[in-house]
Amino acid sequence: MLHTYYTLRALADEWRRELAGSLLADAFSQERDELVLAFARPQAAWMVRISTGSFRYLFRAEGYSRARRNVATLFKEALGRTLRNVRVAERDRVLFFELDDGTRFQCWLYGPHPNVLWVGSDGQVQAAFQQCEAWQGQPAPTPRPAPEVATFEAFRARWRSDRKTLVQAVASAFPLFETLLAQETIYRAGVTVQAPAECSEAELRRLYEAGRALEAELMHPAPRLYEADRWTVHFALMPLKHLAHLPCRSFDSVDAAVRAAVRRALAARAFQAAYEPLRQALETAVARARQEQRALEAALARPDQAAQYEQWGHLLMAQAHQVPAGAKVVELPDWFNSGASVRIPLDPTRSAVENAQAYYERARQARQERDALHQRLEAVRQRLPKLEALRAELEHLDTMAALRAFRQRHADELARLGLGRVGRKSSEGIPAFRRVPLGQGFEAWIGRNARENEELTFRYARKYDLWLHARGVAGSHVILRVPGRNRVPDRKVLERAASLAAYFSKARGSSVVPVVVVPRKYVRKPRGAAPGTVVFEREEVLLVEPQPPEAVQAENF
């Protein structure tokens, strides 16, 4: 109900009584898509904040404050004039602030192109908050009053049986109603059918009478907020019977209720913007850790081939004289299994001894791989409970203060997981690249698309940083940020960064990926090439296993 004509009408009535006769002291914007009109008297000041962004709002705050920088002063020629009247258009959601020289601010907050226009006494737009050049000199748009539904016949004529829901049909029949008022109308009318086409004539009449009764109540606001959940409050201009089960807070004025509702919504949006990316990142980290644990356990459950390779090597070495030259397979007595024969695949280009040595090498590699699997499994078994504990603790947070405390309390753990900056705005104008701390002061910055790759490599990377990319496949640019010009990363840090470059590439599914490592100063973009395309020289190639950020940080847990 926050955005209805009825709310604007009630606000206009209250603001007219309190603001009429005050001076327009300032008009500025310091937040994107938000205009502030500051009014003042000798002993008092107020700011009317108007948003034309994705979340549209209008409320008044007491006092006056303005940032020292990154602020645009607007409507300079209107400043210093006296506010004569505040009114709302007849049955339309357009609010007017009328000044003593005949000019007015015309606030169109709803519809596809919300704006605040400063309109001269001749009806021509002198300036606009949005798209000022396009509006200057144009005639101000005229409000369009919604039809008044004063009889049952008018209501019946507007009834749309083809609407999907009863709420939509009621809101269509009463054009100034939104969802909350339509739901209250249905509740008070006692109509239980689901489809508009199923309404009987008697039920339609009850809906009409309930809606008209609501319109009469809206003439005498009794504002309140209903608490639906920790994120959602419903603003209402009067008691709503269908929400009577919810906790409710009453207000002495519509102005105070609207201010509380908008601030609550802004706080909830800010919290969600910081909370939700972190929650999703932890959910993803937990899911990946569980998937990795299952994959490692499955790999270790398979038979260990190291012993078999070693036995084949022993048999070939001991019975080399029985192996024909150029054979692709040989059948020999298996001294390790009661003398039964065993078939051993061979490389026909190698001798029996060379084949035996190859099997010894394969046995050594298989043991190393299995040891590595055990180490990774142990690491993920230690990491997973910590991730689950972080996620469980996060789920109980519901305020920005609690979220900040959570970040501070677990700063080290979140940084090791590469989640330290998730949900935070980048500082100093630097895009929010993926950032993964690698220890010893080194950090990997990872581009997320072609445009970010180009910005990262050619705008934000320093000449002495290292540039990494999976060789021969599409993928993210990774910059290994060096903490000092003379610092040289050790092999472990290089391999961590290379594992990230392999993971954020088309070769993610490979077991081993070649990754190019080049000092940034040897990377350049060919003339006319597409964003993200580079050529380089003096590269080094590392062979690494693709690893996500949380796995790269596993050894720090």
C-alpha positions as CSV (number, residue, x, y, z in Angstrom):
1,M,0.0,0.0,0.0
2,L,3.1,2.2,0.2
3,H,2.8,3.2,-3.5
4,T,-0.9,3.9,-3.8
5,Y,-2.7,7.1,-4.6
6,Y,-4.3,7.0,-1.2
7,T,-0.9,7.1,0.5
8,L,0.3,10.0,-1.7
9,R,-2.9,11.8,-0.9
10,A,-2.5,11.4,2.9
11,L,1.2,12.4,2.7
12,A,0.3,15.5,0.7
13,D,-2.3,16.5,3.3
14,E,0.2,16.2,6.2
15,W,3.1,17.8,4.3
16,R,1.0,20.8,3.2
17,R,0.2,21.6,6.8
18,E,3.8,21.4,7.9
19,L,5.9,22.5,4.9
20,A,3.8,25.2,3.3
21,G,5.6,28.5,3.8
22,S,9.1,27.0,4.1
23,L,11.9,27.8,1.7
24,L,13.4,25.3,-0.9
25,A,16.9,25.5,0.5
26,D,18.6,22.9,-1.5
27,A,18.0,20.3,-4.2
28,F,20.7,17.6,-4.8
29,S,21.5,14.0,-5.6
30,Q,24.2,12.0,-3.7
31,E,22.8,8.6,-4.3
32,R,22.1,7.0,-7.7
33,D,18.5,7.8,-8.8
34,E,17.6,9.7,-5.6
35,L,16.7,13.3,-5.5
36,V,16.6,15.3,-2.2
37,L,14.5,18.4,-1.9
38,A,15.5,20.3,1.3
39,F,13.0,22.7,2.9
40,A,13.8,25.0,5.8
41,R,12.3,27.5,8.2
42,P,14.3,29.5,10.7
43,Q,14.0,26.8,13.4
44,A,13.5,23.7,11.4
45,A,14.6,21.8,8.3
46,W,13.4,18.7,6.4
47,M,14.5,16.6,3.5
48,V,12.1,15.0,1.1
49,R,13.9,12.0,-0.5
50,I,12.5,10.8,-3.8
51,S,13.8,7.7,-5.6
52,T,13.2,6.9,-9.3
53,G,15.3,3.8,-9.3
54,S,14.3,0.1,-9.2
55,F,13.0,0.6,-5.7
56,R,10.9,3.7,-5.8
57,Y,10.1,5.6,-2.7
58,L,9.1,9.0,-1.3
59,F,9.5,10.0,2.3
60,R,10.5,13.0,4.5
61,A,13.3,13.1,7.1
62,E,13.8,15.8,9.7
63,G,17.0,17.8,9.6
64,Y,19.4,18.6,6.8
65,S,22.7,16.8,5.8
66,R,24.6,16.7,2.6
67,A,27.8,14.9,1.7
68,R,30.9,16.9,1.0
69,R,31.8,15.2,-2.2
70,N,30.2,13.3,-5.1
71,V,27.1,15.4,-4.8
72,A,25.2,17.1,-7.7
73,T,23.3,20.3,-7.0
74,L,20.1,20.4,-9.1
75,F,17.3,22.9,-10.0
76,K,19.6,25.8,-8.9
77,E,17.2,28.4,-10.3
78,A,14.4,27.1,-8.0
79,L,16.4,27.4,-4.8
80,G,15.3,30.1,-2.3
81,R,11.7,30.1,-3.4
82,T,8.8,29.5,-1.0
83,L,6.7,26.3,-1.0
84,R,3.1,27.4,-1.3
85,N,1.3,24.0,-1.6
86,V,1.7,20.3,-1.7
87,R,-1.0,18.3,-3.4
88,V,-1.7,15.1,-5.3
89,A,-3.3,14.9,-8.7
90,E,-7.0,13.9,-8.7
91,R,-7.1,10.1,-8.6
92,D,-3.6,9.7,-10.1
93,R,-0.2,9.0,-8.4
94,V,1.4,12.4,-9.3
95,L,2.6,14.6,-6.5
96,F,3.1,18.4,-6.8
97,F,5.3,20.8,-4.8
98,E,4.0,24.2,-5.8
99,L,6.2,27.3,-5.4
100,D,5.3,30.9,-4.8
101,D,6.4,32.0,-8.4
102,G,3.9,29.7,-10.1
103,T,6.4,27.0,-10.9
104,R,6.1,23.5,-9.5
105,F,7.9,20.2,-9.0
106,Q,5.8,17.4,-10.6
107,C,6.8,14.0,-9.2
108,W,6.0,11.0,-11.4
109,L,7.2,8.0,-9.4
110,Y,5.3,5.2,-11.1
111,G,5.0,4.0,-14.6
112,P,7.7,3.1,-17.1
113,H,9.6,6.4,-16.9
114,P,9.6,7.8,-13.4
115,N,10.9,11.4,-13.1
116,V,10.7,14.7,-11.2
117,L,10.1,17.7,-13.4
118,W,10.4,21.4,-12.6
119,V,7.5,22.9,-14.5
120,G,7.2,26.6,-15.2
121,S,4.0,28.7,-14.8
122,D,3.5,28.3,-18.6
123,G,3.3,24.5,-18.3
124,Q,6.7,23.9,-20.0
125,V,9.4,21.8,-18.4
126,Q,12.3,23.9,-17.3
127,A,14.5,21.1,-15.9
128,A,14.2,17.4,-15.0
129,F,15.9,15.1,-12.6
130,Q,16.3,12.4,-15.3
131,Q,17.0,13.0,-19.0
132,C,17.0,16.8,-18.4
133,E,18.0,17.8,-22.0
134,A,15.3,15.6,-23.5
135,W,12.6,17.2,-21.3
136,Q,13.6,20.9,-21.3
137,G,11.1,23.0,-23.2
138,Q,8.6,20.1,-23.5
139,P,5.0,20.5,-22.2
140,A,4.6,18.8,-18.9
141,P,2.5,15.6,-19.1
142,T,-1.0,15.8,-17.8
143,P,-2.2,13.4,-15.1
144,R,-4.9,10.9,-16.0
145,P,-7.5,10.4,-13.3
146,A,-8.4,6.8,-12.7
147,P,-12.1,6.1,-13.3
148,E,-14.3,6.3,-10.2
149,V,-16.3,3.2,-9.4
150,A,-19.3,4.7,-7.7
151,T,-22.0,2.2,-8.6
152,F,-22.3,-1.6,-8.7
153,E,-23.0,-1.3,-12.4
154,A,-19.7,0.5,-13.0
155,F,-17.9,-2.2,-10.9
156,R,-19.7,-4.9,-12.9
157,A,-18.7,-3.3,-16.2
158,R,-15.0,-3.3,-15.1
159,W,-15.0,-6.9,-13.8
160,R,-12.6,-9.0,-15.9
161,S,-13.5,-12.7,-15.7
162,D,-10.5,-13.6,-17.8
163,R,-8.0,-12.5,-15.1
164,K,-5.9,-15.4,-13.7
165,T,-6.6,-14.6,-10.0
166,L,-9.4,-13.0,-8.0
167,V,-6.9,-10.5,-6.6
168,Q,-6.1,-9.3,-10.1
169,A,-9.8,-9.0,-11.0
170,V,-10.5,-6.9,-7.9
171,A,-7.5,-4.6,-8.5
172,S,-8.7,-4.2,-12.1
173,A,-12.3,-3.3,-11.0
174,F,-11.0,-0.8,-8.4
175,P,-8.2,0.8,-10.5
176,L,-6.6,2.5,-7.4
177,F,-6.3,-0.7,-5.5
178,E,-3.1,-2.7,-5.3
179,T,-2.6,-6.3,-4.1
180,L,-3.0,-5.6,-0.4
181,L,-6.2,-3.7,-0.7
182,A,-7.6,-6.3,-3.2
183,Q,-6.8,-9.1,-0.7
184,E,-8.5,-7.2,2.1
185,T,-11.6,-6.6,-0.1
186,I,-11.8,-10.4,-0.8
187,Y,-11.4,-11.2,2.8
188,R,-14.0,-8.8,4.0
189,A,-16.4,-9.9,1.3
190,G,-16.0,-13.6,2.4
191,V,-15.5,-14.7,-1.2
192,T,-13.6,-18.0,-1.3
193,V,-13.7,-18.9,-5.0
194,Q,-10.3,-18.9,-6.8
195,A,-11.2,-17.9,-10.4
196,P,-12.9,-14.6,-11.3
197,A,-15.2,-16.4,-13.7
198,E,-16.6,-18.5,-10.8
199,C,-17.9,-15.5,-8.9
200,S,-21.7,-15.4,-8.6
201,E,-23.7,-12.1,-8.9
202,A,-24.1,-12.1,-5.1
203,E,-20.4,-12.5,-4.5
204,L,-19.6,-9.7,-7.0
205,R,-22.0,-7.4,-5.1
206,R,-20.3,-8.3,-1.8
207,L,-16.9,-7.5,-3.4
208,Y,-18.2,-4.1,-4.6
209,E,-19.6,-3.2,-1.2
210,A,-16.4,-4.3,0.6
211,G,-14.3,-2.2,-1.7
212,R,-16.4,0.9,-1.3
213,A,-16.2,0.5,2.5
214,L,-12.5,0.4,2.2
215,E,-12.4,3.5,0.1
216,A,-14.4,5.3,2.8
217,E,-12.0,4.1,5.5
218,L,-9.0,5.3,3.5
219,M,-10.3,8.9,3.9
220,H,-9.4,8.7,7.6
221,P,-5.9,7.1,7.7
222,A,-4.8,5.0,10.8
223,P,-1.3,4.0,9.5
224,R,0.5,0.9,10.7
225,L,3.2,-1.6,9.7
226,Y,2.6,-5.4,9.8
227,E,5.6,-7.6,10.3
228,A,5.4,-10.5,7.8
229,D,8.9,-11.9,8.5
230,R,12.3,-10.6,9.3
231,W,12.7,-9.1,5.9
232,T,9.1,-7.9,5.0
233,V,6.8,-5.3,6.4
234,H,3.4,-4.4,5.0
235,F,2.5,-0.7,5.2
236,A,-1.2,0.0,5.6
237,L,-3.3,3.1,5.9
238,M,-5.8,1.3,8.1
239,P,-6.3,-2.0,10.1
240,L,-6.3,-5.0,7.7
241,K,-8.3,-7.9,8.9
242,H,-6.6,-10.4,6.7
243,L,-3.3,-9.5,8.4
244,A,-4.7,-9.4,11.9
245,H,-2.5,-12.5,12.9
246,L,0.7,-10.6,12.2
247,P,2.6,-8.3,14.7
248,C,1.5,-4.7,14.1
249,R,2.9,-1.3,15.0
250,S,0.7,1.8,14.8
251,F,1.8,5.3,14.0
252,D,0.4,8.8,14.8
253,S,1.0,10.0,11.2
254,V,1.2,8.7,7.7
255,D,4.5,10.6,7.3
256,A,6.1,8.7,10.2
257,A,4.8,5.3,9.1
258,V,6.0,5.8,5.5
259,R,9.4,6.9,6.7
260,A,9.7,3.8,8.9
261,A,8.5,1.5,6.1
262,V,10.9,2.9,3.5
263,R,13.9,2.9,5.9
264,R,13.1,-0.7,6.9
265,A,12.9,-1.7,3.2
266,L,16.2,0.1,2.4
267,A,17.9,-1.6,5.3
268,A,16.5,-5.0,4.3
269,R,17.7,-4.4,0.7
270,A,21.2,-3.4,1.9
271,F,21.4,-6.4,4.2
272,Q,20.3,-8.8,1.5
273,A,22.8,-7.3,-1.0
274,A,25.6,-8.1,1.5
275,Y,24.1,-11.3,2.9
276,E,22.8,-13.2,-0.1
277,P,26.1,-13.4,-2.1
278,L,27.9,-14.6,1.0
279,R,25.2,-17.2,1.7
280,Q,25.3,-18.4,-1.9
281,A,29.1,-18.5,-1.9
282,L,29.0,-20.6,1.3
283,E,26.3,-22.9,-0.1
284,T,28.4,-23.4,-3.2
285,A,31.6,-24.0,-1.1
286,V,29.7,-26.6,1.0
287,A,28.3,-28.3,-2.1
288,R,31.7,-28.5,-3.8
289,A,33.4,-29.8,-0.7
290,R,30.8,-32.6,-0.4
291,Q,31.1,-33.4,-4.1
292,E,34.9,-33.4,-3.8
293,Q,34.7,-35.7,-0.8
294,R,32.4,-38.1,-2.6
295,A,34.7,-38.1,-5.7
296,L,37.8,-38.7,-3.6
297,E,36.2,-41.5,-1.6
298,A,35.1,-43.2,-4.8
299,A,38.6,-42.9,-6.3
300,L,40.2,-44.4,-3.2
301,A,37.6,-47.2,-3.2
302,R,38.8,-48.4,-6.6
303,P,41.6,-51.1,-6.6
304,D,45.1,-49.9,-6.1
305,Q,47.0,-50.7,-9.3
306,A,50.4,-49.8,-8.0
307,A,51.0,-53.4,-6.7
308,Q,49.8,-54.9,-10.0
309,Y,52.1,-52.7,-12.1
310,E,55.1,-53.5,-9.8
311,Q,54.4,-57.3,-10.0
312,W,54.2,-57.0,-13.8
313,G,57.6,-55.2,-13.7
314,H,59.1,-57.9,-11.6
315,L,57.8,-60.7,-13.9
316,L,59.0,-59.0,-17.0
317,M,62.4,-58.3,-15.5
318,A,62.8,-61.9,-14.2
319,Q,61.6,-63.6,-17.5
320,A,62.8,-61.1,-20.1
321,H,64.2,-64.0,-22.1
322,Q,60.7,-65.3,-22.7
323,V,59.3,-62.0,-24.1
324,P,59.4,-62.0,-27.9
325,A,60.7,-58.7,-29.5
326,G,57.9,-56.5,-30.8
327,A,55.1,-58.3,-28.9
328,K,52.0,-56.3,-27.8
329,V,51.1,-58.7,-25.1
330,V,52.9,-61.6,-23.4
331,E,51.6,-64.4,-21.2
332,L,53.9,-65.4,-18.4
333,P,53.8,-67.6,-15.2
334,D,52.6,-65.5,-12.3
335,W,54.9,-66.3,-9.4
336,F,52.9,-64.2,-7.1
337,N,49.7,-66.2,-7.7
338,S,50.5,-69.9,-7.5
339,G,52.2,-70.0,-10.9
340,A,49.0,-69.3,-12.9
341,S,49.6,-67.5,-16.2
342,V,49.0,-63.7,-16.5
343,R,48.7,-61.6,-19.6
344,I,50.8,-58.4,-19.5
345,P,50.2,-55.6,-22.1
346,L,53.4,-54.4,-23.7
347,D,54.7,-51.5,-25.7
348,P,56.0,-53.2,-28.9
349,T,58.6,-50.5,-29.5
350,R,60.3,-51.3,-26.2
351,S,62.3,-54.2,-24.9
352,A,61.2,-56.5,-22.1
353,V,63.5,-54.6,-19.6
354,E,62.2,-51.2,-20.8
355,N,58.6,-52.4,-20.4
356,A,59.4,-53.5,-16.9
357,Q,61.0,-50.2,-16.1
358,A,57.9,-48.4,-17.5
359,Y,55.7,-50.5,-15.2
360,Y,57.9,-49.6,-12.2
361,E,57.4,-45.9,-13.1
362,R,53.7,-46.4,-13.4
363,A,53.6,-48.1,-10.0
364,R,55.5,-45.1,-8.5
365,Q,53.1,-42.6,-10.0
366,A,50.1,-44.6,-8.9
367,R,51.4,-44.6,-5.3
368,Q,52.0,-40.9,-5.5
369,E,48.6,-40.2,-6.9
370,R,47.0,-42.3,-4.2
371,D,48.9,-40.5,-1.5
372,A,47.8,-37.2,-3.0
373,L,44.2,-38.4,-2.9
374,H,44.5,-39.4,0.8
375,Q,45.9,-35.9,1.5
376,R,43.1,-34.2,-0.4
377,L,40.5,-36.3,1.3
378,E,41.9,-35.5,4.7
379,A,41.9,-31.8,3.9
380,V,38.4,-31.7,2.6
381,R,37.2,-33.7,5.7
382,Q,38.7,-31.0,7.9
383,R,37.4,-28.2,5.7
384,L,33.8,-29.3,5.3
385,P,32.7,-29.1,9.0
386,K,34.1,-25.6,9.2
387,L,32.2,-24.6,6.1
388,E,29.0,-26.1,7.4
389,A,29.5,-24.3,10.7
390,L,30.0,-21.0,9.0
391,R,26.9,-21.5,6.9
392,A,24.8,-22.5,9.9
393,E,25.9,-19.4,11.8
394,L,25.3,-17.1,8.9
395,E,21.7,-18.4,8.5
396,H,20.8,-17.0,11.9
397,L,21.9,-13.4,11.2
398,D,19.3,-10.8,10.5
399,T,21.0,-7.4,10.9
400,M,23.8,-5.6,9.2
401,A,25.6,-5.2,12.6
402,A,25.5,-8.9,13.1
403,L,26.8,-9.5,9.6
404,R,29.7,-7.1,10.1
405,A,30.5,-8.9,13.3
406,F,30.4,-12.3,11.6
407,R,32.8,-11.0,8.9
408,Q,35.2,-9.7,11.5
409,R,35.0,-12.8,13.6
410,H,35.7,-15.1,10.7
411,A,37.9,-12.8,8.6
412,D,40.7,-15.3,8.4
413,E,38.6,-18.2,7.5
414,L,36.6,-16.3,4.8
415,A,39.9,-15.0,3.3
416,R,41.4,-18.5,3.1
417,L,38.3,-19.6,1.3
418,G,38.4,-16.7,-1.1
419,L,35.2,-15.3,0.3
420,G,36.6,-12.3,2.1
421,R,35.2,-9.8,-0.4
422,V,32.0,-11.6,-1.4
423,G,29.0,-9.3,-1.0
424,R,31.1,-6.2,-0.5
425,K,31.4,-3.3,-2.9
426,S,34.8,-2.9,-4.4
427,S,36.7,0.1,-3.1
428,E,38.5,2.9,-4.9
429,G,36.5,2.2,-8.1
430,I,38.2,-1.1,-8.7
431,P,35.7,-3.7,-10.2
432,A,34.7,-6.6,-8.0
433,F,37.1,-9.1,-9.6
434,R,37.2,-12.5,-7.9
435,R,40.0,-12.3,-5.4
436,V,41.7,-15.2,-3.7
437,P,44.4,-14.8,-1.1
438,L,47.3,-17.2,-1.7
439,G,49.4,-16.6,1.4
440,Q,52.6,-14.7,2.0
441,G,50.9,-11.5,0.9
442,F,50.1,-12.7,-2.6
443,E,46.6,-12.5,-4.1
444,A,45.0,-13.8,-7.3
445,W,42.7,-11.5,-9.2
446,I,40.4,-13.3,-11.6
447,G,38.4,-11.8,-14.5
448,R,34.8,-13.1,-15.0
449,N,34.2,-12.2,-18.7
450,A,36.1,-10.8,-21.7
451,R,35.6,-7.2,-20.6
452,E,36.8,-7.8,-17.1
453,N,39.7,-9.8,-18.4
454,E,40.9,-6.8,-20.5
455,E,40.4,-4.4,-17.7
456,L,42.2,-6.6,-15.2
457,T,45.2,-7.2,-17.5
458,F,45.7,-3.8,-19.1
459,R,44.3,-1.4,-16.5
460,Y,44.7,-2.9,-13.0
461,A,47.6,-5.3,-13.3
462,R,51.0,-3.8,-12.6
463,K,54.0,-4.5,-14.9
464,Y,55.7,-6.7,-12.3
465,D,52.6,-8.7,-11.5
466,L,52.3,-12.2,-13.1
467,W,49.7,-13.0,-15.8
468,L,48.3,-16.6,-16.0
469,H,46.0,-18.3,-18.4
470,A,45.2,-21.9,-19.3
471,R,47.1,-22.7,-22.4
472,G,45.2,-23.2,-25.7
473,V,41.7,-22.9,-24.3
474,A,39.3,-20.1,-23.4
475,G,39.3,-19.0,-19.8
476,S,39.7,-16.2,-17.3
477,H,42.8,-14.0,-17.1
478,V,44.4,-14.5,-13.7
479,I,46.7,-11.8,-12.2
480,L,49.0,-12.9,-9.4
481,R,49.3,-9.7,-7.5
482,V,52.8,-9.3,-6.1
483,P,53.1,-7.5,-2.8
484,G,56.3,-5.7,-3.8
485,R,58.3,-5.1,-7.0
486,N,61.2,-7.2,-5.7
487,R,59.1,-10.0,-4.2
488,V,59.2,-13.4,-6.0
489,P,56.5,-16.0,-5.4
490,D,57.7,-19.4,-4.5
491,R,56.6,-22.5,-6.4
492,K,53.7,-23.3,-4.1
493,V,52.1,-19.8,-4.6
494,L,52.6,-20.1,-8.4
495,E,51.0,-23.5,-8.5
496,R,48.0,-22.2,-6.5
497,A,47.5,-19.3,-8.9
498,A,47.9,-21.7,-11.9
499,S,45.3,-24.1,-10.4
500,L,42.8,-21.2,-10.3
501,A,43.6,-20.3,-14.0
502,A,43.0,-23.9,-14.9
503,Y,39.8,-24.1,-12.9
504,F,38.4,-20.9,-14.5
505,S,38.9,-22.2,-18.0
506,K,37.3,-24.5,-20.5
507,A,39.8,-27.2,-19.4
508,R,38.2,-27.4,-15.9
509,G,37.3,-31.0,-16.3
510,S,40.8,-32.2,-17.2
511,S,43.0,-33.9,-14.6
512,V,46.0,-31.9,-15.6
513,V,46.1,-28.5,-17.4
514,P,49.1,-26.6,-18.9
515,V,49.0,-23.0,-17.6
516,V,51.0,-20.1,-19.0
517,V,52.8,-17.8,-16.6
518,V,54.1,-14.5,-18.0
519,P,55.2,-11.2,-16.4
520,R,52.5,-8.7,-17.2
521,K,54.9,-6.5,-19.0
522,Y,55.3,-9.1,-21.7
523,V,51.6,-9.3,-22.4
524,R,50.0,-7.1,-25.1
525,K,46.8,-6.8,-27.1
526,P,47.0,-7.0,-30.9
527,R,45.6,-4.0,-32.7
528,G,41.9,-4.4,-33.5
529,A,41.6,-7.6,-31.5
530,A,38.4,-8.5,-29.5
531,P,38.3,-7.8,-25.8
532,G,40.4,-10.2,-23.8
533,T,42.5,-11.3,-26.7
534,V,46.3,-11.1,-26.0
535,V,49.7,-12.2,-27.3
536,F,52.7,-12.8,-25.0
537,E,56.3,-13.9,-24.9
538,R,58.8,-15.2,-22.4
539,E,56.3,-17.6,-20.9
540,E,56.7,-20.4,-18.5
541,V,54.3,-23.4,-18.5
542,L,53.1,-25.2,-15.3
543,L,51.2,-28.4,-15.3
544,V,48.6,-28.3,-12.6
545,E,45.3,-29.8,-11.4
546,P,42.3,-27.4,-11.7
547,Q,41.2,-26.4,-8.2
548,P,38.4,-24.0,-7.1
549,P,39.2,-21.2,-4.7
550,E,38.2,-23.1,-1.6
551,A,40.3,-26.1,-2.5
552,V,43.3,-23.9,-3.2
553,Q,43.0,-22.6,0.3
554,A,42.4,-26.0,1.9
555,E,45.9,-26.4,3.4
556,N,45.4,-23.2,5.4
557,F,42.6,-24.9,7.4
